[in-house]
């Protein structure tokens, strides 16, 4: 993007200081003026010429031009020793940070320094001190010069807490008793704040969202198993923040891996996010649940500060179970049944254990490893089966076994009882027969009658 601006300069011809007074001073002044206006025009700088007697110094000129339009514009001495930079300098700053706009000159005891941005007065220095009476309010308490280095030829401007409104062309003018220096600086401001990848559940659908606050507008690309996803299969979400960009894809029912890349061309900064899905786990109530989440790719370097977050994903929301901060090596646990193996953490495996499982623990669990340059998401679904169901089954089986044993013993006892009764009957019958036989033997006559 080509940055354009119109800068206005009041050109003051001072014969006594410029070295072209005399009988031919008029001609020399015209030639100098023409040359100066031509060189300033090449820098897209508008000039306005004011002539006055030769007795004024630079500081004494100021009150004599207050009546002019743009009275606080940059003032130039028309001097044969005008020095301009051959090329404009481009400086790239970051939103909210500080920047230095460079400007140098060949040092002399008396120095006048003016900084301007288009028609806005930025900073001025003369008579050995800053003069900010006419400073544009946008720069209040945000600008400073390096007073201790002016004797070394340093007229650079420090601009603090950059905003997007600070973008533009800045003109640095330095005037000394013998020379005039002009530097043109183009300031570009970029932003690349908090890129991240999010996994969300919305009703029955699943989404991946890559988001960032960026200026200029970033380039966002998606890949599925290293295959580029077309523009028609992804969408951007409008937000109230003009810098914020959300790019979303629907991954419902997919078990493939996805990658999102975000690039800011001005700041030459890139970021990568990846999402993978692991196989479902089936556990029984009261058992322990363990999930491994490790860095296996070389692009995810652990020499940067990063944070690891474990959460349980619900519809529209998620609850954080625990997180780990690499900068402090601290682990924070929000769920008392959760534990982390510190030895595995040191080996880049962020192994999570959830003890004494409950049926309500069923659901999706998300591991998020993030730094300023990447995000790695790992999702795994847990299914917890009630132990009561298995216990009931065993109780029923045991009941049938006990019943079968009871029936077996009852039948066995019944058969034994029948044998005992049959034996008694037989014994009694035999006894009766024996007694009858004995009686017949003892009384035969009476039996023959």
Secondary structure, 3 states (H helix, E strand, C coil): CCCCCCEEEEEEECHHHHCCCCCCHHHHHHHHHHHHHHHHHHCCEEEEEEECCCCCCHHHHHHHHCCCCCCCCEEEECCCCEEECCCCEEEEEECCCCEEECCECCCCCCCEEEEEECCEEEEEEECCEECCCCCCHHHCCCEEECHHHHHHCECCEEECCCCHHHCEEEEEEEECCCCEEEEEEEEEEEEEEEEEEEEEEECCEEEEEEEEEEECCCEEEEEECCEECCHHHCEEECCCCCCEEEEEEECCCCCCCEEEEEEECCCCEEEEEEEEECCCEEEECCCCEEECCECCCCCCCCCCCCEEEEEEECECCEEEEEEEECCCCEEEECCCCEEECHHHHCCCECCEEECCCCHHHCEEEEEEEECCCEEEEEEEEEEEECHHHHHHHHHHHHHHHHHHHHHHHHHHHHHHHHHHHHHHHHHHHHHHHHHHHHHHHHCHHHHHC
